[in-house]
C-alpha cells in the first residue's frame, strides 16, 4: 500500500480521517492473514505465525503444517523438497488435491492440468506466515481447492534496511547424516518510495536415510515501488534449483532390518524453475480498488526411477520422465464499496486467464544393453478462462456479513502424441456458486456457515485417450463458531462435509478415463488456546479432528478412503522467560488404509496394507544474545523426541513398499539480525 495511506496526522479532522480510512479498499478474500481477520472469517481457517513456523522445532514446512487441524503430511524425502499434503481425508500423495499458493500465486507447475507438487519452489526459512483455509474459498480461488487452500506468505520488505543470516544443521541419530540449511536476507526501503529485498536459501547434505543426497538453491528478489499516494507496483523474480536422490520404498523385510537403508539406487529427482510476477494496485477514489496480478514461470523437472518397482528386485531398466512447463497468467480484479439502505456492500469482480504448455516425455534405458527408447512424447496446450463476482453484504452495524458469489470456469486442452502422430482435445465449463455467512453474535462469539462448489479439471495424462472427460466436482459445507469466554482463552469448532463426485478413474474395460469415482468426507475440528495471565509467557494450544470418510461408488463402495485417519490430535506448549524461549509439540494420527480395498493384512510386497498410528513429539529451546549491538539467537531442537517408528506407503516413482518417516534428529542453529 502506498506510504501515504499508512500515516494519520494528529491534526486531521474526523471527516478527513474517515475519508482516509475509506480509501484503503482491499478486495482480497484473505486480507493480510492477521489474527483479527481470521477471527471474522466465515469458515475454518488457521494462520501459522512466524513464531509458529520458526520456534516449534520445525525442520521443514512439512513439520509446521502437521500442526493444523485436518492436515495430513507424508514425508517422502526427509528434506521437504517433495511435500505430500492432504486435508480432510483427501489423498495427500503429490499434494494433488490442495491448492498451494506463494503470496497468492499458484505454486503448482500447471495450476489447472498439473496440480501435483512435483516441484515445490518454497522453503521454510523464506516464509513469514502460512494461511490455511479449509472452506469458503472456491469462488475466489478457482480450481483444485476441494480440500482447501494453503497460502505461504513470504517475508515482506522491511521499512528499514536490515539483514538476516542463519545457519542450521540437522543430524539424523540413526545414520549420522548431516543436512545444512543456510539462509541470508538483505533489504528494506532504500528511499521513501522504493523497497528492495534479496533472499537466498541453500540446502545441502543428506536426509535421514541412505541415498538421500540433496542440493537446493532458492533465490528470490522482491521490489516494491510506491508510485504515488494511491498506487503501487510490486515485482518478484525467483530462481529455484534442486537435485536430490530419492531413497524410495522398502520391502517389509528390508524395513524391519533397517528402515534407514535404500534399495532403490537409481531413483532421483532434479528440477529448476524461473518464476516472475508483477502486481499493480491502485486506490480509486474513496471506495474503489483495482488490483492486477501477472505471473509466469518456465520450469522443468525429471524423475529417474528403476524398473521393476519391487524394491527387492534388482532394476533391469531406468525410466526417466522429463517434463517442461511454460505457464503464464493474468488476473485483474476490481473492488467497490457502496451502501444501499441499511446495508453496506463490498462488490468484487475479477477475471483470470492462464496458458499452460507441457512437454511430457518418458524414456527408458536398458541397463544391460544401454539402449534408450522413447516410451512417450506428448505435448499439451491449455487455455483456461475464469470470471467471478461476489458481494459481501454487511448488516446490523457490520455484525452480520453475507457473501454470495459465482465463478465461471472454461478450460480447453489440446493434446498431441508425437510418437503416434495423433491428436485430441478436451473442453470443460463449469459454474461454481458459493455462499458464506458470518455473524458476530456477541463480543465473544462468532458464528459462520458456508457452502461452495469446487472443481478439479482433468489432468494432462487423463485426456490422452480421446474420449471426453468432465471436471471432478465437489460440494463443500461448513458450520462453526469461535468463542472467547475470557481474554486468555479461545475456542473454536467446525463441522465439515465434502461430497466429492465425478472423480476421474481409469476404466480397464473400456481402456478410457471416465468420471466414475465418488467419495464423502465429513467430520469435526475442535481447537483451544489458553494464555494464562497468572503465568506470563506461557501459551498452550490443542486441536482435534474427527474424520469419517466413505467410498460411495465402484467395487469398494462402503470402504474408507485411503490415507484418511479417523483421529488427529495436536498439542503445543510455549514458554518465554527473559531471553529464553521453549517449545514442545506433539502430533498424533490414528491408523489408516493405503488402498481402496482397505487391505487389513499387508501384502507380500508391501504395496498395500494398514498405515500405523503414530505419536511424534518435538522439543526446541532458544536463547537470545546481545552481540556487538546485533540480535543473535541460538537454537537447539530434537525432532521425533521418542524416535517413533512409523511409515507410509510407496509414492509415485517408488509405489511398492514402506517409506520410513523421519526418526529422531538433532538440530542446532544460529541466527544474526543486523
N, C-alpha and C positions, 0 to 999 in steps of 0.2 A: 504494500500500500504506500502511496506517496507520503513523504515525510510530513507534509502539511496536515495530513489527516490524523497524525498521531498526537499533535500538540493541541492544548486547550488553554490559551492565555487567561490569566486570572481576571482581567478587566473586561472579558466578554459579557454581554448581556445574556439573560436566559434564552431569549429568542435566538440569538446568534449561536449559542451552544446547541440548542435543539436542531438548528439548521445544519450545523457541522456534523452532529451525530446522524442525521438523516441521510447524508450523502455517502456514508460508509456502508454502501449496499454490498452484500455478499450473497451470491446466488448458489454457492457450492452447497451440496447436500450435507456434507460432514463438517463444514466450517474449518476451524483451526484445531480440532480434536482436543479441546480443552475439557477440564473436569466439569465446568458449568454446562458446556454444550452436551456432554454425554448424559448429564442428569435430565436434560429436557428432550433427549432424542426418543422418537416414538417407536422404539424397537430395542432388541437385545444388542448391546454394544459394550465393548471394553477397550480402554486405551492403556497400553503398556507405556509408562513414562520412561524417561531416560534413566531414572533410578531403578525402575523395574528391569530394564534391559541390561544395565551395566553393574548393578550391585547385588545381583541374586545368583551368582555362580553360574552364569550362562556362558558356555563355550562358544555357541553359535546361536543364530536366530531360531533354529530348531528347538533348543532348550527353552528359550524365552516363550515361544508360542504354546508350548505344552501347558503352561500355567493358566491358559484361558479356558473357560467352560466350553465343553463340546469339541475342542480341538484335539485331533489325534495326529501324531507325527511319528513316522517310521524313519529311522536313521539308516541310510544306505551306505554312507561313506565314513562317518565319524568326523568329518571336516566341514559339513554344512554346505558343500558345493552342489548337492543334488537333493533338495528337500522333497519329502513326500508328506503332504499335509491334507487332511480331510476334516470336515466339520459336520457334526450332527449325523454321523453314521454313514456318510458318503465315502466311497473308496479313496484312500489317500495316495495311492500309487501315482507317481509323477505329478501330484497336485493338480490333476486334470479337471477337478470339479470344484475348484475355488478360484475366484478372481484375485490375482495378486497384482498390486499396483506399487509403483515407486513415485511418491509425490503426485498421485492421481493419474499416472500414465501406466498403461498395461505393461507388465513385465514379460508376459508370455511371448515366445518367438513369433507366433501368429495369433493375435488376440481372438480371432474368430475360428479359424480352422486348424490351429495347432496350439491348443490351450495348455498342454503339458509343459511343466517347467524342466525341460531337458537342457536348459541353460538358465542359470539363476544369477544375474549380474548384481547381486546385493550382498553386502557383508555387514555383520553386526556393528563393527566399530563406526561405520558411517551413518548409523541410524539413530535418530533422537527419540522417536516415538513409533509405536505400531498401533494402528487403529483397526480393530477387528469388529466388523459389523455383520451380524448374523441374520438380520432381517430388515425388510423395508427399503431396500436399495435398488430393486430391479429396474424401475423406470429410469433412474438416472445413470445406471452403470452398464446396462446392455447385456451382452452375452455372458454365459458361464458364471453366474453368481447364484446358482441354485442353492448352495450351502452357505454362501456369504462372500464378503469382500474383506481382504486384508490390505490396508494401505500402509506401506512403510514410508515414514516421513524422515527425510534426511536432515542432517544438522544444518540449520539456517546460517546465513551470513550474519555474523555479529555486527553490532553498531560500531564497536571499537576494533581496530586491527589487533588480532591476537593469534596465538598458535597453540597447538597441542601436539605432543609427541608421546607415543605409548608403545611399550614393548611387552608382549605377553608370551609366555611359554606354557605349553600343555604337555605333560609327561604321562604316558599310559603306564599304569603299575605293572600289568602283566608282561608287556613286551619291552618296556623302556623306550618306546618310540617317542620322538620329540617333534612337536609341531610349533613353529614360530609364527606369531601374528604381530606384524609391525604396522603401526598407523601413524600418519602425520597429517596435520591440518594447519593451514595458514590462511587468514583472510580477514575481511572487515570492510567497512565503508572507507575507501581511500579519499573520498571527497563527500560533501554533503549529499550528492545525488547519485553516486556510483559506488557499488559494492562488488567485491570480487573475492572468491574463495576457491582454494585448491585442496583436495583431499587425495591421499594415496594410502592404499592398504595392500600390503604384500603378505601372503600366507604361504609358508614353505615348510616342508618336512613330511612327516608321516602321521596318519591316523593311528588308531589303536590296534590295527591288525597288520598282518603281513600284506605285501603288495598293495600298499595304500599311499605311496608317494604322491605328494600334491604340491603344485606350484600355482599360485593365484596372484594376479596383478590387477588391481582395481583402481583406476584413476578417474577422478571426477572434478570438473571445473565448472563453477557456477558464477554467473554475473547478474546483477540487478541494476537497472537504470531508472531512477525516478525522473521521468521526462518533465513533468510539471506537477502542480498541486493535485491534478486529477488523474494522471495516467502513469503507468509504469510498464517496464519491459523486463522479463526475466529470461535468461538463456542458460542452457546446460550442454556440455559436451562430456561424454563418458566413454572410456575405453576399458574393456574387461577382457582378460585372457586367463584361461585355466587349462592346465594339463594335469590329469590325475589318473593314477592306477586305481582299478576297481577290484577290491578283494573278492566280491561275489558271494554266492551262497555256498553252503557246505552240506554234505550228506549228514544224516542224523548221527552216524557213527563217527564221522570226522569231527562233527561239532562236539560230541561228548569227549573225544580225545583232546581237543584243543580248539576252543571257539575263536581264538585269535589267528589261526592259520588261514591260508588261502590255497585253494586247489584250482583256481581259475587264472593261470599266469598270462593269458592273452587278453584279458578284459581291461579296457582302458577307455578314457574319455578325454577329449580335448575340444576346446571351443574358444571363440573370440567374438566380440561384438563391438561395434562402434555405434553409439546412440546419441541423438541430439534432440533437443526440444526448445521451443520458443513460445513464450506465453505473454500475451498483451492484455492489460487490464485498464479500463477507463471508467471512471465515475461519470455518469451522465445526469447533469442537473442535480436535484436534491433527492431523487428517488429511483435512479436507474444505474445499471452497471452493464458494461459489455466486457465479456471475458472470451479470449480466443487462444486456444492451445493448439500447437502444432508439434508433431513428433515424428521421428523417423529412426530406423536402425538398419544396419547391414550386419548380418550375423552368419556364422557358420559353426556347425558342431558336428563331431564324429564320434560314434561309439564303435570300438573294436571288441569283438567277443568270440570266444571259442565255441565250436560246434563239434559234437552234440552238446546240449545244455547240461546233461547229467554231470554233476561236479565230480563224480567218482570215475568218469570215463575220460581217458586222455583225448584231447582235441585232435581231430583229423583235418579240420578246416578252421580258418579265421575269417569271419564275416566283418565287413565294415559298412557302416550306414551313414555316410556323409549327407548333411543337409545344408542348404544355403537358403537364407531368408532375406528378402528385401521388403521392408514394411514402411509405409508412411501413412499418417492420418492427420486430419484437421477437424477441430470441433469448436465452432463458435456458439456462444450462449449469451442470451440477454435476460436480465432480471429487472423487474419493475415493481415498485411498491406503490400501492394506492389504497384508497378507502372507499367503501360503499356502505352507507348507513352505519350500523353498529359494528361492522366487520372491517378489519384491515387485511390486505392481501399481499402476498409475495408471489408474483407470477414469473415463472421461469420457462423460457422457450429455448430449445437448443437443437442442434443437428450435428451429425458426425459422418465423415467419410473415411474409410480405411481401405487401402490397397495392400494385398499380400501376394507376394510371388515366392514360390517354394520350389527349389530343385531337390528332388527326393530320389536318392540312389541307394542301392545295396550291391556291394561287390563281395565275392567270396574267393579266398585264396586257399588252395590245397597245400597243406604243409609238407606233403611228400614230394609233389612234383613242382611246387612253386608257381603253378598256373593260376592266374586270376581271371575270373569270369564275372560279367555283369549280370546280376540277377534282376535288378530293377533300374530303370532310368525314367523317372516320372517328373512331370512339370505341372504345377498348379498355379492358377491365377485367380484371385478372389477380389471382388469388389463388394464392399459392404456399405450400405447406406442406412442411416438411422435418423429419426426425428423424435423429439419428446417435448411434452408440455406438462407442467404441474402448477398447482395453485395452492399455496398454504394460506388457509383462511383462519384468521385469529379472531376469537370471540371472547366475551367475558373478561375484558381487560387483559387479553393475551393468555388467560389461564387455559383456554381450550383452543387447540390447533388441529385443523382437519386438512389433510393434503391428499386430494385426488390427483392422479397422474395417468398418462398414457404414453407409451413408446411404440414406435413402428420400426421394425427391422426388415431389411431386404438384403439377402446375401446371394450373390451369383458366383459360382465356382466353375472354372473350366479346367479340364484335365486332359493331359496328353501323355500317352505311353510311347516313349521314343524308341523302344526296342521293337514293339509290335506294330508301331505306326497306327495306333488307334486313338480316338479322342471321344470325350463325352463331357457332359456338363450337369450341374445340379443347381436348381433355383428354389429358394425358400423365402417366404414372407411371413411375418407374424405381428400381431398386435398384442402388446403387453400392458394390461391395465394394472393399476396399483392404488391402494388406499391406505393411508396411515393416519392414526388419531392419537394425539397426546393430550392429557388432561391433568393440570395441576390441581388435584382435588383439595389439597391443603398445603400449607407451607412445607410440611414434611412428607407429603405423599404425592407421587406422580404415577399416573396410570397410562398404559399405552396398549394399542392393538394395531395390527396391520395385516394386510393380505396383498400378495403380489404374485403375478405370473412371470416366471423366468424361463429362459431357454438356453440350450447349448446346441449350436448349429452342427451339422455333420462335419466331422474332421476329415483331413485330407485323404487318409487311406480308406475312408468309408464311402467315397464317391467314385471308386475306381472300377466298379463292376457294371456300370452302365445304367442300372435301374435307379430311378429317383429315390432319394432318401429325405425324409422330413426332419424337422427340428425335434430334438428332445425337449420335452416341456415339463414344467413343474409349477404347482401352486404351493406357495409358502404362506403359513399363517402363524401369527404370534399374538399372545395375550400376556401382559405382565405388569409389574409395578416396581417402583423404587420407594423405599421408606427409610426415613431418618428419625428414629424415635428420640434420639438425643444428639447433641452436637458431636459426639465422638463415636457414634455407631451408625452404620449404614447397611441396609439390607435390600436385596432385590430378588425377584422371582420372575421367571418367564416360562410359559408353556409354548411349545412349538409343534408344528406338524408340517411335513413336506410330502405332498403327493406327486411323485416323480413318474411320469408316463412317457411312452413312445421312445424308450431308451433303445439306442441302436445296437443290434446284436447281429452276429453272422449266422445266417440260416444255412446249415450244411446241406439240407435237402435241395434248396434252390440255388445254392452257391452264390447267394446275394446277401448284402447287408440290408436288414429290414428293421422297422420300428416295432420291436416285439416286447421289450422289457418294461416292467412296471414295478415300482417299489414304494413302500410307505415308511416314513421316518417320523417318529413323534417322541416327545419326552418333556422333561422339565429341567431347568437350570436354576440353581439357588446360589446366591453369593452373600457373604457377610464380611464386614470390615469393622475393626474396633481399634481406635487410638485412645487408650485410657488416659484421661487428663491427670490421673493420680500417678502415672508412670511416664513422665515426659520422655520422648524419644522412642517409645515402643509402639509398634504397629503390627496388628495381627489381621490376616486375611484368610478366607477359606471359600472354596466353591465346590459344588457337587452337581454332577449331571447324570440324569437317568435317561437312557436312550432305548427305545423299543423300535426295532426295525422288522420289516417283513417283505419278502418277495411275493408279489401278487400275480405273477404270470409265469408261464413256462413250466418246464419239468420239475423245478424245485419250488413251486408256489407253496407258501406256508413257512418256508425256511427263513432264517435270519439273513441279513445282508452281510457279505464278507467284510472283515475289518471293522466291525461295529461292536464295541464293548458296551455292555448294558450299564456299567457304572464307571464313572471317572470322578476322582476327588483330588483337589489341590489344597495345600495349606502352606502359608508363608508367614514367617515371623521376621521382623526387622527391628533392630535396636541401635540407637545412636547415643554415644556418650562422649562428650567433648570432641576430640579429633578422631575417635574410633567409630566404625560402623560395622555391624554384624548382620548377616542374613542367613536364614535357614529355610529351606523349602522342600516339600515332598510332593510327589505326583504318583497317584495310583490309577491303574486301569485294570478292569476285570478281564477275564479270558474272552476270546472271540474266535470266530472261524475264519479261515483263509480262503474258503471256496464256497461257491453257491450251493454245493451239495451238503454243506455243513458236516464234513467228514470228521467223525469222532475219534478215530484211531489214525495216527499218522501213516501215510503211505510209505512203502519201502524206500522210495527215492526222495521222500521229504517234500514232494510237490504240493501236498495238501495235508491238512490236519489242524488241530486246535492251535491257537496262539496263546501263550501262557499269560496269566495275570502278572503284574509287577508293581512293586513299591520302589521308587527311586528317590533318594534324598541327596541334597546338595548343601554345602556349607561354605560361607565366604566371610572373610574378615578384611577390613581395610583400615588404613591409618593415613591421615593427612599430615604432611610435614611442611614446615616453612623453610625453604632452602633458597637463600640469595633472593628473597622477595618474589619467589615463584611458588606456585601451588604444586606440590608434589604429592602423589598418592601411591602408597604401596598396597598391594592386594595379594592375598593368598586364598585359594579355594580348593575344595575337594568335591569332585563330581562323582555321583553314584557312590555315596559315602560308605554304604554297606556292601558294595560290589554285587548288586543284584544281577543274577544270571537270567537273561530273557532274550527273546529273539523274535524276528518277524520272518515272513516267507520271502522267497526269491522275488526280485524286482527286475522287470524289463529284460535286459540282456543276460541276466542270470536268473531265470524264472523258477528253477527247481532247487529246493533245499531250504535250509535255515540260514538266515542272515543275522549274525550276532549283533546285539545292540551294545553300545559302549560300556565297558566295565569301569572300574574305579580309575580316576585320573587325578593328577595334581596340577594346579595352575598357580603360577606366580606372575605378577605384572607390576610394572611401574609406569606411571603417567605423570607428565610435567606439562603444566599450562603456563604460557609465557606471553 
